[in-house]
Amino acid sequence: MTALSVPVDEEERPSEFVEALARGLAVLECFDGTHLEMTLSEVAQRVGTSPAAARRSLITLAALGYVGQSGKRFHLTPKVMSLGSAFYFSARMDEILLPELRHVVETFGDASSVATLDGHDVIYVAHFSVQRARRASAVVGARYPAHATSLGRVLLAALPDPELDRYFETVRPVPLTSKTVTNREELRRLVYKVRELGYATTVDQLDYGITALAVPIRHGGATIAALNSSGYSGLVTADQLVAGRLPELRMAASRLAEATARFPVLASVLKGR
């Protein structure tokens, strides 16, 4: 099974959809923390395309300066960061999101993040932390399976039933720790529970040592992102997070919702539009 594929289902593609551009972006996305360098055949396998098509994309991206090559292995170049920074600054992430995350961390310590849903994953769009331990990194741009994060479960709970059904029909949950819930029926039950409660908690699901609490950020009546506060398992329990942090986290989410209402570009990018 390939790890990635060219995005957008064929039946959902607009008439002017450019296949080559989509494939080139998929090639960029196939590089990550565990795939820093890859051969041509490895890139093709990750993207789910032929070696010839992958080669054309890599040659184009190399000519544009986004991909470099060392022997037979390809890697991203720093120029790729310009794509993410353009989004980050145009959406005014530092100005709008980070002050609230700092407030959450100043109040409770530990770490706080904002993420959006992209397919089966969450993407971290803002993060602030005082933590120093070695653990799954929540840096801006990081992607993690939605089923294993409090942020992801909040975002899944906000999906309309048809979209949630499609998620469970297509997702193949992977165990990231021995405690990660991978049974789809159990995950569905947990997501329904999040709908009922209005928040999600996870313990050692994404990585050992992470206990997290997340709430939705809403705009125009719809959930556009999720906000969390996390601590070390063993030092804080899920129940303690709910009892001690939930009211303030909900107020922080409300303030972020008000901020996005004043900046339509931010609301649009969080919605994925």
MIMARLO-820153 format. One line per 2 residues: number of its first residue (from 1); for each residue x, y, z of C-alpha. Coordinates in pm, whole numbers, plus 50000, padded with zeros to 5 digits. Each point is the difference from the previous one (the first is absolute). Example, Ala and Ser with C-alpha at 12.3 -4.5 7.8 and 13.67 -1.06 7.14 Angstrom:
// residues 2
1 = 51230 49550 50780 ~ 50137 50344 49934
END
This chain:
// residues 273
1 = 50000 50000 50000 ~ 50137 50342 49907
3 = 50028 50262 50270 ~ 49877 50288 49785
5 = 49806 50057 49682 ~ 49913 50289 49773
7 = 49732 50194 50192 ~ 49634 50048 49913
9 = 49777 49714 49892 ~ 49964 49981 49625
11 = 49626 50060 50006 ~ 50049 50313 50213
13 = 50259 50164 49775 ~ 49899 50319 49817
15 = 50017 49999 49621 ~ 50321 50207 49998
17 = 50180 49784 50257 ~ 50373 49978 49914
19 = 50119 49647 50065 ~ 50369 50083 49961
21 = 49982 50279 50258 ~ 49818 49774 50245
23 = 50263 49733 49954 ~ 50282 50249 50051
25 = 49848 50117 50327 ~ 49955 49639 50109
27 = 50370 49945 49935 ~ 50086 50293 50229
29 = 49766 49866 50268 ~ 50145 49650 49993
31 = 50318 50118 50172 ~ 49966 50005 50379
33 = 50186 49936 50322 ~ 50048 49632 49922
35 = 50058 50048 49627 ~ 50264 50273 49984
37 = 50169 49857 49692 ~ 49857 49761 49743
39 = 50090 49838 49673 ~ 49785 50048 49692
41 = 49829 49664 50050 ~ 49930 50078 50367
43 = 49841 50332 49906 ~ 49787 49830 49735
45 = 49884 49739 50251 ~ 49917 50261 50264
47 = 49800 50211 49756 ~ 49836 49703 49830
49 = 50112 50084 49647 ~ 50235 49863 49735
51 = 50377 50061 50021 ~ 49982 50195 49674
53 = 49734 50236 50138 ~ 50188 50039 50328
55 = 50320 50074 49805 ~ 49831 50281 49803
57 = 49870 50155 50322 ~ 50338 49976 50173
59 = 50184 50151 49703 ~ 49752 50290 49989
61 = 50020 50060 50374 ~ 50381 49984 49988
63 = 50008 50256 49718 ~ 49780 50228 50212
65 = 50229 49956 50300 ~ 49763 49807 50229
67 = 50178 49663 49975 ~ 50368 49912 50015
69 = 50185 49679 49914 ~ 50291 49815 50157
71 = 50100 49705 49788 ~ 49683 49804 49936
73 = 49813 50145 50295 ~ 49775 50306 49994
75 = 49927 50242 50284 ~ 49814 50326 50058
77 = 50184 50332 50003 ~ 49944 50299 50232
79 = 49806 50174 49720 ~ 49702 49780 50090
81 = 49968 50203 50320 ~ 49901 50305 49794
83 = 49673 49827 49908 ~ 49903 49947 50362
85 = 50119 50340 50118 ~ 49791 50177 49735
87 = 49690 49831 50140 ~ 50103 50055 50360
89 = 50053 50373 49969 ~ 49710 50070 49763
91 = 49765 49835 50250 ~ 50159 50201 50287
93 = 50054 49689 50215 ~ 50255 50162 50231
95 = 49783 50303 50064 ~ 49671 49818 50059
97 = 50064 49646 50123 ~ 50326 50005 50192
99 = 49903 50254 50268 ~ 49712 49777 50106
101 = 50220 49689 50003 ~ 50254 50186 50213
103 = 49722 50095 50242 ~ 49892 49635 50031
105 = 50360 49890 50064 ~ 50063 50284 50246
107 = 49688 49892 50188 ~ 50059 49625 50008
109 = 50356 49939 49877 ~ 50070 49712 49761
111 = 49890 50060 49637 ~ 49713 50124 49787
113 = 49925 49961 49628 ~ 49748 50083 49730
115 = 49937 49753 49718 ~ 49773 49942 49704
117 = 49882 49681 49832 ~ 50141 49885 49665
119 = 49868 49664 49891 ~ 50100 49742 50259
121 = 50250 50231 50168 ~ 50020 50314 50208
123 = 50238 50278 49901 ~ 50142 50219 50275
125 = 49964 50366 49899 ~ 50119 50156 50327
127 = 50186 49872 50306 ~ 50155 50133 50319
129 = 50178 49794 50265 ~ 50227 50010 50302
131 = 50063 49627 49977 ~ 50343 49864 49925
133 = 49959 49622 50013 ~ 50056 49781 49694
135 = 49655 49921 49861 ~ 49785 50030 49689
137 = 50060 50354 49876 ~ 49707 50237 49957
139 = 50190 50255 49793 ~ 49807 50208 49749
141 = 49933 49791 49690 ~ 50025 49665 50178
143 = 49745 49738 49893 ~ 49872 49720 50221
145 = 49717 49747 49967 ~ 49677 50158 50121
147 = 49889 49688 50185 ~ 50297 50022 50238
149 = 49967 50364 50108 ~ 49753 50195 50212
151 = 49999 50270 49731 ~ 49915 49746 49733
153 = 49714 49847 50195 ~ 49843 50342 50054
155 = 50025 50074 49629 ~ 49863 49658 49904
157 = 49707 50050 50236 ~ 49912 50319 49814
159 = 49971 49828 49661 ~ 49654 49945 49851
161 = 49895 49635 50024 ~ 50065 49921 49629
163 = 50356 50134 50025 ~ 50060 49820 50327
165 = 49872 49676 49845 ~ 50239 50051 49707
167 = 50286 50052 50243 ~ 49934 49672 50180
169 = 49956 49818 49669 ~ 50340 50109 49873
171 = 50222 50047 50305 ~ 50243 49729 50106
173 = 50093 50098 50357 ~ 50359 49918 50093
175 = 50123 49931 50355 ~ 50247 50272 50099
177 = 50030 49863 50355 ~ 49873 49685 50166
179 = 49706 50207 50126 ~ 49891 50151 49668
181 = 49638 49914 49921 ~ 49991 49853 49649
183 = 49665 49819 49998 ~ 49773 50205 49778
185 = 49682 49923 50192 ~ 50165 50102 50325
187 = 50129 50317 49836 ~ 49655 50081 49869
189 = 49859 49959 50351 ~ 50267 50235 50135
191 = 49925 50260 49732 ~ 49629 49987 50081
193 = 50092 50051 50366 ~ 50196 50311 49901
195 = 49689 50132 49825 ~ 49806 49951 50319
197 = 50257 50155 50232 ~ 50131 50277 49777
199 = 50363 49913 50071 ~ 50248 49714 49955
201 = 50272 49852 50219 ~ 50277 49757 49907
203 = 50265 49822 50205 ~ 50311 49849 49838
205 = 49823 49967 49664 ~ 50242 50193 49778
207 = 50310 49945 50209 ~ 50083 49881 50350
209 = 49988 50284 50250 ~ 49734 50213 49828
211 = 49668 50063 50173 ~ 49793 50260 49818
213 = 49669 50184 50010 ~ 49851 50169 49689
215 = 49699 50217 49921 ~ 49858 50133 49672
217 = 50053 50348 49856 ~ 49682 50104 49820
219 = 49928 50261 49736 ~ 49656 50064 49857
221 = 49861 49704 50190 ~ 50253 49757 49853
223 = 50315 49851 50152 ~ 50298 50129 49803
225 = 50285 49889 50228 ~ 50076 49853 50341
227 = 50198 50128 50298 ~ 50171 49780 50256
229 = 50198 50004 50321 ~ 50230 49708 50074
231 = 50215 49877 50287 ~ 50211 49705 50104
233 = 49826 49673 50069 ~ 50079 49903 50358
235 = 50011 50362 50112 ~ 49647 50081 49889
237 = 49700 49783 49919 ~ 49728 50057 49744
239 = 49750 50062 50280 ~ 50229 50261 50153
241 = 50030 50177 49664 ~ 49621 50012 49967
243 = 49948 50120 50357 ~ 50279 50257 49999
245 = 50031 50120 49643 ~ 49676 49948 49806
247 = 49825 50328 50096 ~ 50303 50214 49914
249 = 50071 49802 49681 ~ 49642 50058 49884
251 = 50033 50373 50068 ~ 50326 50006 49804
253 = 49827 49823 49710 ~ 49720 50257 50015
255 = 50251 50285 49986 ~ 50169 49836 49701
257 = 49662 49966 49831 ~ 49939 50372 50053
259 = 50344 50078 49859 ~ 49942 49794 49686
261 = 49672 50184 49946 ~ 50202 50323 49973
263 = 50243 49847 49750 ~ 49809 49822 49721
265 = 50320 49873 49837 ~ 50091 49805 50312
267 = 49652 49851 50025 ~ 50013 49897 49634
269 = 50338 49831 50023 ~ 49904 49813 50315
271 = 49691 49875 49820 ~ 50225 49883 49718
273 = 49843 50233 49741
END
